[in-house]
Amino acid sequence: MGSKPTQYRSAAEALLRRFRRDGDLPRVHPLVDVCNALSLAFALPVAVFDLAGVVGHLEVRPAEGGEEHVGFSGEVERAEPGEVIFADADRHAHARRWTFRQSRRSTVGPDTRDVLIVAEGLHPTAAADVPAPIDALATTVAGVWGAPRPRAVLTAAAPRFEIRP
């Protein structure tokens, strides 16, 4: 990724460190709580985006530089050129450094209706490791909220997934 691993910890690592320190995880929203638990269980980042905050499409790409990212506490930052972001059609960075830092702009809340859930792995065995939390999540979502929408594992050879309303 080009980032210093101790400077920018992944969401999964930050959750694990917090869990080891506190023995519990913060309660955020039922779906986010499930994804955080899966992130811990599989040691992979699992991010949830409220699609109501996304303008047009959402793509993973290197930042051009200057894309706006709103932190959870409301601070506005600008993406650095070349860092990997999740950007929408209005150049909002909904996540920085892959999903290591999500934006407040697409945070899940009580009024959330449509989400995109991303489990990511960039390590050598990611193709084999990533489907497990996705399958576990689909089972949990189906048991609580009904059948989830289609899912896919994206790769360099298959980089696109379209969500139809």
DSSP file (Angstrom, degrees, kcal/mol; ACC not computed):
  #  RESIDUE AA STRUCTURE BP1 BP2  ACC     N-H-->O    O-->H-N    N-H-->O    O-->H-N    TCO  KAPPA ALPHA  PHI   PSI    X-CA   Y-CA   Z-CA
    1    1 A M              0   0    0      0, 0.0    83,-0.2     0, 0.0     3,-0.1   0.000 360.0 360.0 360.0 -22.8    0.0    0.0    0.0
    2    2 A G        +     0   0    0      1,-0.3     2,-0.3    81,-0.1    81,-0.0   0.538 360.0 119.7  87.2   6.0    2.9    2.3    0.5
    3    3 A S  S    S-     0   0    0      5,-0.1    -1,-0.3     2,-0.0     3,-0.0  -0.716  74.2-105.1-103.2 155.2    1.8    3.3    4.0
    4    4 A K    >>  -     0   0    0     -2,-0.3     4,-2.3     1,-0.1     3,-0.9  -0.693  29.6-143.0 -76.2 120.5    3.7    2.9    7.3
    5    5 A P  T 34 S+     0   0    0      0, 0.0     5,-0.2     0, 0.0    -1,-0.1   0.780  97.7  45.1 -62.4 -28.1    2.0    0.0    9.0
    6    6 A T  T 34 S+     0   0    0      1,-0.1     3,-0.3     3,-0.1    -2,-0.0   0.676 113.2  51.0 -88.2 -15.4    2.3    1.4   12.5
    7    7 A Q  T <4 S+     0   0    0     -3,-0.9     2,-0.5     1,-0.3    -1,-0.1   0.867 120.9  30.8 -83.6 -39.8    1.2    4.9   11.5
    8    8 A Y  S  < S-     0   0    0     -4,-2.3    -1,-0.3    93,-0.0     2,-0.2  -0.807  80.7-168.5-122.8  88.6   -1.9    3.8    9.7
    9    9 A R        -     0   0    0     -2,-0.5    -3,-0.1    -3,-0.3    -5,-0.0  -0.478  26.9-109.0 -76.4 145.9   -3.3    0.7   11.3
   10   10 A S     >  -     0   0    0     -2,-0.2     4,-2.7    -5,-0.2     5,-0.2  -0.295  26.9-112.4 -68.5 160.1   -6.1   -1.2    9.6
   11   11 A A  H  > S+     0   0    0      1,-0.2     4,-2.5     2,-0.2     5,-0.2   0.894 119.3  53.6 -60.0 -39.6   -9.6   -1.1   11.0
   12   12 A A  H  > S+     0   0    0      1,-0.2     4,-2.2     2,-0.2    -1,-0.2   0.913 110.4  46.1 -63.3 -42.2   -9.3   -4.8   11.9
   13   13 A E  H  > S+     0   0    0      2,-0.2     4,-2.6     1,-0.2    -2,-0.2   0.908 111.6  51.2 -67.3 -41.0   -6.0   -4.2   13.8
   14   14 A A  H  X S+     0   0    0     -4,-2.7     4,-2.3     2,-0.2    -2,-0.2   0.909 111.1  48.9 -62.3 -41.3   -7.4   -1.2   15.6
   15   15 A L  H  X S+     0   0    0     -4,-2.5     4,-2.9     2,-0.2    -2,-0.2   0.922 111.3  49.4 -62.8 -43.8  -10.5   -3.3   16.7
   16   16 A L  H  X S+     0   0    0     -4,-2.2     4,-2.7     2,-0.2    -2,-0.2   0.918 110.9  49.2 -62.8 -43.4   -8.3   -6.1   17.9
   17   17 A R  H  X S+     0   0    0     -4,-2.6     4,-2.0     2,-0.2    -1,-0.2   0.914 113.5  46.9 -61.9 -42.4   -6.1   -3.7   19.9
   18   18 A R  H  X S+     0   0    0     -4,-2.3     4,-3.3     2,-0.2     5,-0.4   0.910 112.3  50.0 -65.0 -42.2   -9.2   -2.1   21.4
   19   19 A F  H  X S+     0   0    0     -4,-2.9     4,-2.6     1,-0.2    -2,-0.2   0.911 111.0  48.9 -64.0 -42.5  -10.7   -5.5   22.2
   20   20 A R  H  < S+     0   0    0     -4,-2.7    -1,-0.2    -5,-0.2    -2,-0.2   0.887 117.5  42.0 -63.4 -38.0   -7.4   -6.7   23.8
   21   21 A R  H  < S+     0   0    0     -4,-2.0    -2,-0.2    -5,-0.2    -1,-0.2   0.927 130.7  22.5 -73.9 -46.5   -7.3   -3.5   25.9
   22   22 A D  H  < S-     0   0    0     -4,-3.3    -3,-0.2     2,-0.3    -2,-0.2   0.650  89.7-132.4-100.5 -18.7  -10.9   -3.2   26.9
   23   23 A G  S  < S+     0   0    0     -4,-2.6     2,-0.3    -5,-0.4    -4,-0.2   0.602  82.3  59.2  75.0  10.2  -12.2   -6.8   26.6
   24   24 A D  S    S-     0   0    0     -6,-0.4    -2,-0.3    -5,-0.1    -1,-0.2  -0.961  76.7-121.3-157.9 167.5  -15.3   -5.5   24.6
   25   25 A L        -     0   0    0     -2,-0.3     2,-0.1    -3,-0.1   -10,-0.0  -0.885  35.2-102.1-115.6 150.9  -16.2   -3.5   21.5
   26   26 A P        -     0   0    0      0, 0.0     2,-0.5     0, 0.0    -1,-0.0  -0.417  33.6-121.8 -67.9 147.2  -18.1   -0.3   21.3
   27   27 A R        +     0   0    0      1,-0.2     0, 0.0    -2,-0.1     0, 0.0  -0.812  45.7 154.0 -90.0 126.0  -21.8   -0.6   20.2
   28   28 A V        -     0   0    0     -2,-0.5    -1,-0.2     1,-0.4     3,-0.1   0.757  65.8 -28.8-116.7 -58.2  -22.4    1.5   17.1
   29   29 A H     >  -     0   0    0      1,-0.1     4,-3.3    80,-0.0    -1,-0.4  -0.928  63.7-106.5-162.7 144.2  -25.3    0.0   15.1
   30   30 A P  H  > S+     0   0    0      0, 0.0     4,-1.9     0, 0.0     5,-0.1   0.874 120.3  43.9 -51.3 -43.3  -26.4   -3.6   15.0
   31   31 A L  H  > S+     0   0    0      2,-0.2     4,-2.3     1,-0.2     5,-0.2   0.917 115.4  47.7 -69.3 -41.9  -25.1   -4.1   11.4
   32   32 A V  H  > S+     0   0    0      1,-0.2     4,-2.7     2,-0.2    -1,-0.2   0.895 110.0  54.0 -63.6 -39.8  -21.8   -2.4   12.2
   33   33 A D  H  X S+     0   0    0     -4,-3.3     4,-2.2     2,-0.2    -1,-0.2   0.904 108.9  48.4 -61.7 -41.5  -21.5   -4.4   15.4
   34   34 A V  H  X S+     0   0    0     -4,-1.9     4,-2.4    -5,-0.3    -2,-0.2   0.928 112.6  48.3 -63.3 -45.0  -21.9   -7.6   13.4
   35   35 A C  H  X S+     0   0    0     -4,-2.3     4,-2.4     1,-0.2    -2,-0.2   0.881 110.2  51.6 -65.5 -37.5  -19.3   -6.5   10.9
   36   36 A N  H  X S+     0   0    0     -4,-2.7     4,-2.1     2,-0.2    -1,-0.2   0.910 109.7  49.9 -63.9 -41.2  -16.9   -5.5   13.7
   37   37 A A  H  X S+     0   0    0     -4,-2.2     4,-2.7     2,-0.2    -2,-0.2   0.906 112.0  47.7 -63.8 -41.0  -17.2   -8.9   15.3
   38   38 A L  H  X S+     0   0    0     -4,-2.4     4,-2.5     2,-0.2     6,-0.3   0.886 107.9  55.7 -66.5 -38.0  -16.6  -10.6   11.9
   39   39 A S  H  X>S+     0   0    0     -4,-2.4     4,-1.1     1,-0.2     5,-1.1   0.919 112.1  43.1 -58.9 -43.9  -13.6   -8.4   11.4
   40   40 A L  H  <5S+     0   0    0     -4,-2.1     3,-0.3     2,-0.2    -2,-0.2   0.930 113.6  51.0 -65.5 -46.5  -12.2   -9.6   14.7
   41   41 A A  H  <5S+     0   0    0     -4,-2.7    -2,-0.2     1,-0.2    -1,-0.2   0.851 123.8  28.3 -62.9 -36.1  -13.1  -13.2   14.0
   42   42 A F  H  <5S-     0   0    0     -4,-2.5    -1,-0.2     2,-0.2    -2,-0.2   0.438  99.6-127.8-107.1  -1.3  -11.4  -13.3   10.6
   43   43 A A  T  <5S+     0   0    0     -4,-1.1    -3,-0.2    -3,-0.3    -4,-0.1   0.882  70.3 119.1  54.1  42.3   -8.7  -10.6   11.2
   44   44 A L  S   <S-     0   0    0     -5,-1.1    -1,-0.2    -6,-0.3     2,-0.2  -0.987  72.9-102.5-132.8 144.1   -9.8   -8.8    8.0
   45   45 A P        -     0   0    0      0, 0.0    75,-2.1     0, 0.0     2,-0.4  -0.486  35.5-172.7 -64.6 132.6  -11.1   -5.3    7.6
   46   46 A V  E     -A  119   0A   0     73,-0.2     2,-0.3    -2,-0.2    73,-0.3  -0.974   6.9-173.0-128.4 114.7  -14.9   -5.3    7.1
   47   47 A A  E     -A  118   0A   0     71,-3.3    71,-2.9    -2,-0.4     2,-0.5  -0.832  12.5-154.8-113.0 147.4  -16.4   -1.9    6.3
   48   48 A V  E     -A  117   0A   0     -2,-0.3     2,-0.5    69,-0.2    60,-0.3  -0.985   9.2-166.5-123.7 124.7  -20.0   -0.8    6.0
   49   49 A F  E     -A  116   0A   0     67,-2.9    67,-2.0    -2,-0.5     2,-0.8  -0.936  19.6-136.6-112.2 129.3  -21.0    2.2    3.8
   50   50 A D  E >   -A  115   0A   0     56,-2.8     3,-1.7    -2,-0.5    65,-0.2  -0.765  16.1-152.9 -79.5 113.4  -24.4    3.9    3.9
   51   51 A L  G >  S+     0   0    0     63,-2.4     3,-1.3    -2,-0.8    -1,-0.2   0.663  86.0  75.9 -68.4 -15.6  -25.2    4.3    0.2
   52   52 A A  G 3  S+     0   0    0     62,-0.5    -1,-0.3     1,-0.2    54,-0.1   0.781  95.8  51.2 -64.1 -24.4  -27.4    7.3    0.9
   53   53 A G  G <  S+     0   0    0     -3,-1.7     2,-0.5     2,-0.1    -1,-0.2   0.476  93.0  91.5 -89.8  -2.5  -24.2    9.3    1.5
   54   54 A V    <   -     0   0    0     -3,-1.3     2,-0.6    -4,-0.2     4,-0.1  -0.809  68.3-144.2 -97.7 130.1  -22.6    8.2   -1.8
   55   55 A V        -     0   0    0     -2,-0.5    34,-2.8     2,-0.2     2,-0.6  -0.834  64.8 -42.1 -95.1 118.3  -23.1   10.3   -4.9
   56   56 A G  S    S+     0   0    0     -2,-0.6     2,-0.2    32,-0.2    -2,-0.1  -0.521 116.9   1.1  71.2-114.8  -23.5    8.2   -8.1
   57   57 A H        -     0   0    0     -2,-0.6    32,-0.6   105,-0.0     2,-0.4  -0.506  59.3-137.5-104.4 171.4  -20.9    5.4   -8.0
   58   58 A L  E     +B   88   0B   0     30,-0.2     2,-0.4    -2,-0.2    30,-0.2  -0.990  27.0 176.7-130.5 123.0  -18.3    4.3   -5.6
   59   59 A E  E     -B   87   0B   0     28,-2.8    28,-3.0    -2,-0.4     2,-0.6  -0.964  29.0-132.5-130.9 147.2  -14.9    3.2   -7.0
   60   60 A V  E     +B   86   0B   0     -2,-0.4    26,-0.2    26,-0.2    24,-0.1  -0.854  51.1 133.6 -95.1 123.4  -11.7    2.1   -5.4
   61   61 A R  E     -B   85   0B   0     24,-2.4    24,-2.9    -2,-0.6     2,-0.2  -0.985  60.9 -78.8-160.7 163.7   -8.8    4.0   -7.0
   62   62 A P  E     -B   84   0B   0      0, 0.0    22,-0.2     0, 0.0    21,-0.1  -0.534  58.2-107.9 -67.8 138.8   -5.6    6.0   -6.4
   63   63 A A        -     0   0    0     20,-2.9    19,-2.9    17,-0.3    20,-0.1  -0.396  12.5-149.3 -67.2 142.1   -6.5    9.5   -5.2
   64   64 A E        -     0   0    0     17,-0.2    -1,-0.2     1,-0.1     2,-0.1   0.754  59.7 -97.0 -75.2 -26.2   -5.8   12.3   -7.6
   65   65 A G  S    S+     0   0    0     15,-0.2    15,-0.2    18,-0.1    -1,-0.1   0.144 100.4  46.8 112.1 129.4   -5.2   14.4   -4.6
   66   66 A G        +     0   0    0     13,-2.8    14,-0.1     1,-0.3     3,-0.0   0.348  62.9 150.7  95.2  -6.4   -7.5   16.8   -2.8
   67   67 A E        -     0   0    0     12,-0.2    12,-2.5     1,-0.1    -1,-0.3  -0.382  52.3-111.4 -60.1 135.9  -10.6   14.5   -2.6
   68   68 A E  E     -Ef  78  92C   0     23,-0.8    25,-3.5    10,-0.2     2,-0.4  -0.527  35.2-176.3 -78.1 132.9  -12.5   15.5    0.5
   69   69 A H  E     -E   77   0C   0      8,-2.4     8,-3.1    -2,-0.3     2,-0.6  -0.998  12.3-154.1-126.7 126.0  -12.7   13.1    3.4
   70   70 A V  E     -E   76   0C   0     -2,-0.4    34,-3.4    23,-0.4    35,-0.4  -0.903  17.3-141.1-103.4 117.3  -14.8   13.9    6.5
   71   71 A G    >   -     0   0    0      4,-3.2     3,-2.2    -2,-0.6    32,-0.1  -0.206  28.4-100.4 -71.3 166.0  -13.5   12.1    9.6
   72   72 A F  T 3  S+     0   0    0     30,-0.3    -1,-0.1     1,-0.3    31,-0.1   0.801 124.9  51.0 -59.3 -30.0  -15.8   10.7   12.3
   73   73 A S  T 3  S-     0   0    0      2,-0.1    -1,-0.3     1,-0.0    -2,-0.1   0.358 125.2-101.4 -91.4   8.2  -15.3   13.7   14.5
   74   74 A G  S <  S+     0   0    0     -3,-2.2     2,-0.1     1,-0.3    -2,-0.1   0.346  72.7 143.9  96.4  -6.5  -16.2   16.1   11.6
   75   75 A E        -     0   0    0     -5,-0.1    -4,-3.2     1,-0.1     2,-0.5  -0.446  45.0-134.6 -69.6 139.7  -12.6   17.2   10.6
   76   76 A V  E     +E   70   0C   0     -6,-0.2     2,-0.3    -2,-0.1    -6,-0.2  -0.838  28.5 176.0 -98.7 127.9  -12.2   17.7    6.9
   77   77 A E  E     -E   69   0C   0     -8,-3.1    -8,-2.4    -2,-0.5     2,-0.4  -0.788  24.4-129.8-122.1 166.7   -9.1   16.2    5.3
   78   78 A R  E     -E   68   0C   0     -2,-0.3   -10,-0.2   -10,-0.2   -11,-0.1  -0.979  26.9-116.4-120.0 132.8   -7.8   15.9    1.8
   79   79 A A        -     0   0    0    -12,-2.5   -13,-2.8    -2,-0.4   -12,-0.2  -0.359  29.7-120.9 -65.6 144.5   -6.6   12.7    0.3
   80   80 A E    >   -     0   0    0    -15,-0.2     3,-2.0   -14,-0.1   -17,-0.3  -0.647  38.2 -90.4 -85.5 143.2   -3.0   12.6   -0.7
   81   81 A P  T 3  S+     0   0    0      0, 0.0   -17,-0.2     0, 0.0    -1,-0.1  -0.268 110.8  14.3 -54.1 131.6   -2.1   11.8   -4.4
   82   82 A G  T 3  S+     0   0    0    -19,-2.9     2,-0.1     1,-0.3   -18,-0.1   0.172  89.3 127.4  91.7 -18.4   -1.7    8.1   -5.0
   83   83 A E    <   -     0   0    0     -3,-2.0   -20,-2.9   -21,-0.1     2,-0.4  -0.468  69.1-106.3 -72.0 148.1   -3.3    6.9   -1.7
   84   84 A V  E     +B   62   0B   0    -22,-0.2    14,-1.7   -83,-0.2    13,-0.9  -0.619  50.2 170.1 -80.8 125.7   -6.0    4.3   -2.3
   85   85 A I  E     -BC  61  96B   0    -24,-2.9   -24,-2.4    -2,-0.4     2,-0.7  -0.862  41.4-124.2-129.9 162.3   -9.5    5.7   -1.7
   86   86 A F  E     -BC  60  95B   0      9,-1.9     8,-3.1    -2,-0.3     9,-0.8  -0.950  45.2-175.3-103.1 107.8  -13.2    4.8   -2.2
   87   87 A A  E     -BC  59  93B   0    -28,-3.0   -28,-2.8    -2,-0.7     6,-0.2  -0.813  15.6-151.4-112.8 146.3  -14.4    7.8   -4.2
   88   88 A D  E >   -B   58   0B   0      4,-1.6     3,-1.9    -2,-0.3   -30,-0.2  -0.425  43.4 -85.1-102.3-175.4  -17.8    8.8   -5.4
   89   89 A A  T 3  S+     0   0    0    -34,-2.8   -33,-0.1   -32,-0.6   -31,-0.1   0.728 128.4  53.2 -64.9 -22.8  -18.9   10.8   -8.5
   90   90 A D  T 3  S-     0   0    0    -35,-0.3    -1,-0.3     2,-0.1   -34,-0.1   0.208 119.8-107.7 -96.0  14.5  -18.4   14.1   -6.6
   91   91 A R    <   +     0   0    0     -3,-1.9   -23,-0.8     1,-0.3     2,-0.4   0.749  66.4 153.3  66.5  26.5  -14.8   13.1   -5.6
   92   92 A H  B     -f   68   0C   0    -25,-0.2    -4,-1.6   -37,-0.1     2,-0.9  -0.739  43.7-135.0 -82.1 133.6  -15.7   12.5   -1.9
   93   93 A A  E     -C   87   0B   0    -25,-3.5   -23,-0.4    -2,-0.4    -6,-0.2  -0.806  23.8-179.6 -90.2 104.7  -13.4   10.0   -0.3
   94   94 A H  E    S+     0   0B   0     -8,-3.1     9,-2.6    -2,-0.9     2,-0.3   0.649  74.4  13.1 -80.6 -16.1  -15.6    7.7    1.6
   95   95 A A  E    S-CD  86 102B   0     -9,-0.8    -9,-1.9     7,-0.3     2,-0.3  -0.970  70.2-152.1-154.5 148.0  -12.6    5.7    2.8
   96   96 A R  E   >S+CD  85 101B   0      5,-2.4     5,-1.9    -2,-0.3     4,-0.5  -0.881  76.8  19.5-120.3 154.2   -8.9    6.4    2.8
   97   97 A R  T > 5S-     0   0    0    -13,-0.9     3,-1.7    -2,-0.3     2,-0.3   0.968 132.8 -59.6  52.0  59.7   -6.0    3.9    2.7
   98   98 A W  T 3 5S-     0   0    0    -14,-1.7     3,-0.3     1,-0.2   -12,-0.2  -0.567 111.5 -31.5  61.8-126.8   -8.4    1.2    1.4
   99   99 A T  T 3 5S+     0   0    0     -2,-0.3     3,-0.3     1,-0.2    -1,-0.2   0.155 110.1 110.3-103.6  21.2  -11.0    1.0    4.2
  100  100 A F  T < 5S+     0   0    0     -3,-1.7     2,-0.5    -4,-0.5    -3,-0.2   0.855  86.8  28.2 -64.2 -33.9   -8.6    1.8    7.0
  101  101 A R  E   <S-D   96   0B   0     -5,-1.9    -5,-2.4    -3,-0.3    -1,-0.3  -0.900  79.2-161.8-133.1 105.1  -10.2    5.2    7.6
  102  102 A Q  E     -D   95   0B   0     -2,-0.5   -30,-0.3    -3,-0.3     2,-0.3  -0.437  18.5-116.8 -84.1 160.0  -13.9    5.6    6.7
  103  103 A S    >   -     0   0    0     -9,-2.6     3,-0.9    -2,-0.1   -32,-0.2  -0.663   8.0-133.7 -96.8 148.9  -15.7    8.9    6.2
  104  104 A R  G >  S+     0   0    0    -34,-3.4     3,-1.7    -2,-0.3   -33,-0.1   0.770  99.5  78.2 -65.7 -25.9  -18.5   10.3    8.3
  105  105 A R  G 3  S+     0   0    0    -35,-0.4    -1,-0.2     1,-0.3   -11,-0.1   0.797 106.2  28.1 -56.9 -31.9  -20.3   11.1    5.0
  106  106 A S  G <  S+     0   0    0     -3,-0.9   -56,-2.8   -12,-0.2    -1,-0.3  -0.082  87.0 144.4-123.2  33.8  -21.4    7.4    4.6
  107  107 A T    <   -     0   0    0     -3,-1.7     2,-0.2   -58,-0.2   -58,-0.1  -0.521  53.6-114.0 -73.9 138.3  -21.6    6.3    8.2
  108  108 A V        +     0   0    0    -60,-0.3    -1,-0.1    -2,-0.2    -2,-0.1  -0.521  47.6 160.6 -72.8 136.6  -24.3    3.9    9.1
  109  109 A G    >   -     0   0    0     -2,-0.2     3,-1.7   -80,-0.0   -80,-0.0  -0.776  56.0 -72.1-143.7-172.5  -27.0    5.3   11.4
  110  110 A P  T 3  S+     0   0    0      0, 0.0    -2,-0.0     0, 0.0   -81,-0.0   0.766 128.3  48.9 -60.3 -27.0  -30.6    4.7   12.5
  111  111 A D  T 3  S+     0   0    0      2,-0.0     2,-0.1     0, 0.0    -3,-0.0   0.407  80.4 127.9 -94.5   2.6  -32.0    5.9    9.2
  112  112 A T    <   +     0   0    0     -3,-1.7     3,-0.1     1,-0.2    -4,-0.1  -0.352  21.4 161.8 -63.0 134.8  -29.7    3.7    7.0
  113  113 A R        +     0   0    0      1,-0.3     2,-0.4    -2,-0.1    -1,-0.2   0.652  61.8  37.9-122.1 -36.7  -31.6    1.6    4.5
  114  114 A D        +     0   0    0      2,-0.0   -63,-2.4     0, 0.0   -62,-0.5  -0.981  67.2 176.0-126.5 130.3  -29.1    0.5    1.8
  115  115 A V  E     -A   50   0A   0     -2,-0.4     2,-0.5   -65,-0.2   -65,-0.2  -0.889  26.2-145.5-130.4 159.2  -25.5   -0.4    2.5
  116  116 A L  E     -A   49   0A   0    -67,-2.0   -67,-2.9    -2,-0.3     2,-0.5  -0.999  20.4-160.1-119.0 126.4  -22.4   -1.7    0.8
  117  117 A I  E     -A   48   0A   0     -2,-0.5     2,-0.5   -69,-0.2   -69,-0.2  -0.930   6.6-168.3-111.5 130.0  -20.3   -4.0    2.9
  118  118 A V  E     -A   47   0A   0    -71,-2.9   -71,-3.3    -2,-0.5     2,-0.5  -0.971  11.5-174.6-123.0 124.2  -16.7   -4.6    2.0
  119  119 A A  E     -A   46   0A   0     -2,-0.5     2,-0.4   -73,-0.3   -73,-0.2  -0.975  22.3-168.1-109.4 128.6  -14.3   -7.2    3.4
  120  120 A E        +     0   0    0    -75,-2.1     2,-0.3    -2,-0.5    -2,-0.0  -0.918  20.2 174.2-127.8 149.3  -10.8   -6.7    2.1
  121  121 A G        +     0   0    0     -2,-0.4     9,-0.1   -77,-0.1   -77,-0.1  -0.972  10.6 174.7-147.7 131.9   -7.6   -8.6    2.0
  122  122 A L        +     0   0    0     -2,-0.3    -1,-0.1     4,-0.1     5,-0.0   0.308  51.6 107.1-117.0   4.5   -4.4   -7.7    0.2
  123  123 A H  S >  S-     0   0    0      1,-0.1     3,-2.1     2,-0.0     4,-0.3  -0.336  87.5 -96.1 -83.6 166.7   -2.3  -10.5    1.5
  124  124 A P  T 3  S+     0   0    0      0, 0.0     3,-0.3     0, 0.0    -1,-0.1   0.780 123.6  42.4 -56.8 -30.9   -1.2  -13.5   -0.6
  125  125 A T  T >> S+     0   0    0      1,-0.2     4,-2.0     2,-0.1     3,-0.9   0.181  79.3 113.2-101.4  18.3   -4.0  -15.8    0.6
  126  126 A A  H <>  +     0   0    0     -3,-2.1     4,-2.9     1,-0.3    -1,-0.2   0.867  69.0  61.1 -58.9 -39.0   -6.7  -13.2    0.4
  127  127 A A  H 34 S+     0   0    0     -3,-0.3    -1,-0.3    -4,-0.3    -2,-0.1   0.839 114.4  36.2 -59.4 -32.0   -8.6  -14.9   -2.4
  128  128 A A  H <4 S+     0   0    0     -3,-0.9     4,-0.3     2,-0.1    -1,-0.2   0.774 121.3  46.7 -88.0 -29.0   -9.1  -17.9   -0.2
  129  129 A D  H >< S+     0   0    0     -4,-2.0     3,-0.7     1,-0.1    -2,-0.2   0.841 100.0  62.6 -84.8 -35.9   -9.6  -15.9    3.1
  130  130 A V  T 3X S+     0   0    0     -4,-2.9     4,-1.4     1,-0.2    -1,-0.1   0.845  92.6  62.0 -67.0 -37.0  -12.1  -13.2    2.1
  131  131 A P  H 3> S+     0   0    0      0, 0.0     4,-2.8     0, 0.0    -1,-0.2   0.830  93.4  66.6 -60.7 -28.8  -15.1  -15.4    1.1
  132  132 A A  H <> S+     0   0    0     -3,-0.7     4,-2.4    -4,-0.3     5,-0.2   0.944 104.2  40.1 -61.6 -51.0  -15.4  -16.8    4.7
  133  133 A P  H  > S+     0   0    0      0, 0.0     4,-2.5     0, 0.0    -1,-0.2   0.862 114.7  55.1 -66.5 -30.3  -16.4  -13.5    6.4
  134  134 A I  H  X S+     0   0    0     -4,-1.4     4,-2.4     2,-0.2    -2,-0.2   0.932 110.6  44.7 -64.7 -44.5  -18.6  -12.7    3.4
  135  135 A D  H  X S+     0   0    0     -4,-2.8     4,-2.1     2,-0.2    -1,-0.2   0.914 113.8  49.7 -64.7 -43.1  -20.4  -16.1    3.8
  136  136 A A  H  X S+     0   0    0     -4,-2.4     4,-2.1    -5,-0.2    -2,-0.2   0.902 112.2  48.7 -62.6 -40.5  -20.7  -15.6    7.5
  137  137 A L  H  X S+     0   0    0     -4,-2.5     4,-3.2     2,-0.2     5,-0.3   0.921 108.7  52.4 -65.2 -44.3  -22.1  -12.1    7.1
  138  138 A A  H  X S+     0   0    0     -4,-2.4     4,-2.3     1,-0.2    -1,-0.2   0.898 110.3  49.1 -59.9 -40.3  -24.7  -13.3    4.5
  139  139 A T  H  X S+     0   0    0     -4,-2.1     4,-1.7     2,-0.2    -1,-0.2   0.921 114.3  44.9 -64.1 -44.5  -25.9  -16.0    6.9
  140  140 A T  H  X S+     0   0    0     -4,-2.1     4,-1.4     2,-0.2     5,-0.3   0.928 113.8  48.7 -66.1 -46.2  -26.2  -13.5    9.7
  141  141 A V  H  X>S+     0   0    0     -4,-3.2     4,-3.1     1,-0.2     5,-1.0   0.919 110.6  51.4 -61.0 -44.5  -27.9  -10.8    7.6
  142  142 A A  H  X5S+     0   0    0     -4,-2.3     4,-0.6    -5,-0.3    -1,-0.2   0.881 110.0  50.2 -60.9 -38.1  -30.4  -13.3    6.2
  143  143 A G  H  <5S+     0   0    0     -4,-1.7    -1,-0.2    -5,-0.2    -2,-0.2   0.760 126.2  23.8 -71.9 -25.2  -31.3  -14.5    9.7
  144  144 A V  H  <5S+     0   0    0     -4,-1.4    -2,-0.2    -3,-0.4    -3,-0.2   0.826 137.9  17.5-107.5 -47.2  -31.9  -11.0   11.0
  145  145 A W  H  <5S-     0   0    0     -4,-3.1    -3,-0.2     1,-0.3    -2,-0.1   0.413 106.8-101.6-112.9   0.4  -32.7   -8.6    8.1
  146  146 A G     << -     0   0    0     -5,-1.0    -1,-0.3    -4,-0.6    -2,-0.2  -0.320  68.7 -20.0  98.1 173.5  -33.7  -11.0    5.3
  147  147 A A        -     0   0    0     -5,-0.2    -8,-0.1    -2,-0.1     2,-0.1  -0.241  68.6-129.0 -58.1 130.3  -31.8  -12.2    2.2
  148  148 A P        -     0   0    0      0, 0.0     3,-0.1     0, 0.0    -1,-0.1  -0.336  26.6-101.5 -74.2 162.6  -28.9   -9.9    1.3
  149  149 A R        -     0   0    0      1,-0.2    14,-0.0    -2,-0.1     0, 0.0  -0.141  62.1 -56.6 -71.3 176.4  -28.4   -8.6   -2.2
  150  150 A P        -     0   0    0      0, 0.0     2,-0.3     0, 0.0    -1,-0.2  -0.085  57.2-157.2 -55.2 156.9  -25.9  -10.2   -4.6
  151  151 A R        -     0   0    0     -3,-0.1     2,-0.3     2,-0.0   -17,-0.0  -0.917  11.0-177.2-135.6 161.1  -22.3  -10.4   -3.5
  152  152 A A        -     0   0    0     -2,-0.3     2,-0.6     9,-0.1     9,-0.1  -0.990  26.8-129.8-154.7 155.3  -19.0  -10.7   -5.3
  153  153 A V        -     0   0    0     -2,-0.3     2,-0.3   -19,-0.0    -2,-0.0  -0.966  32.5-148.2-108.0 118.1  -15.3  -11.1   -4.7
  154  154 A L        +     0   0    0     -2,-0.6     2,-0.3     5,-0.1     7,-0.0  -0.652  23.0 167.2 -90.9 143.4  -13.4   -8.5   -6.7
  155  155 A T        -     0   0    0      3,-1.5     3,-0.2    -2,-0.3     5,-0.0  -0.830  53.7 -91.8-138.9 176.4  -10.0   -9.2   -8.1
  156  156 A A  S    S+     0   0    0     -2,-0.3    -1,-0.0     1,-0.2    -2,-0.0   0.858 130.0  47.7 -61.2 -33.8   -7.7   -7.5  -10.6
  157  157 A A  S    S+     0   0    0      1,-0.3    -1,-0.2     2,-0.1    -3,-0.0   0.753 125.6  28.7 -78.5 -24.7   -9.2   -9.8  -13.2
  158  158 A A  S    S+     0   0    0     -3,-0.2    -3,-1.5     1,-0.1    -1,-0.3  -0.651  73.8 156.2-134.4  75.2  -12.8   -9.1  -12.1
  159  159 A P        +     0   0    0      0, 0.0     2,-0.4     0, 0.0    -5,-0.1   0.389  46.0  79.1 -88.6   4.1  -12.7   -5.5  -10.7
  160  160 A R        +     0   0    0   -101,-0.1     2,-0.4    -5,-0.0    -5,-0.1  -0.912  41.0 171.8-124.8 140.7  -16.3   -4.4  -11.1
  161  161 A F        -     0   0    0     -2,-0.4     2,-0.5    -9,-0.1    -9,-0.1  -0.953  17.6-156.1-141.3 120.0  -19.5   -5.0   -9.2
  162  162 A E        -     0   0    0     -2,-0.4     2,-0.6  -105,-0.0    -2,-0.0  -0.843   3.5-151.8-103.2 133.4  -22.7   -3.1  -10.1
  163  163 A I        -     0   0    0     -2,-0.5    -2,-0.0   -14,-0.0   -47,-0.0  -0.897  11.5-157.9-101.8 121.9  -25.4   -2.6   -7.6
  164  164 A R              0   0    0     -2,-0.6    -2,-0.0     1,-0.1     0, 0.0  -0.830 360.0 360.0-100.2 137.4  -28.8   -2.2   -9.2
  165  165 A P              0   0    0      0, 0.0    -1,-0.1     0, 0.0    -2,-0.0   0.516 360.0 360.0 -65.8 360.0  -31.6   -0.5   -7.2
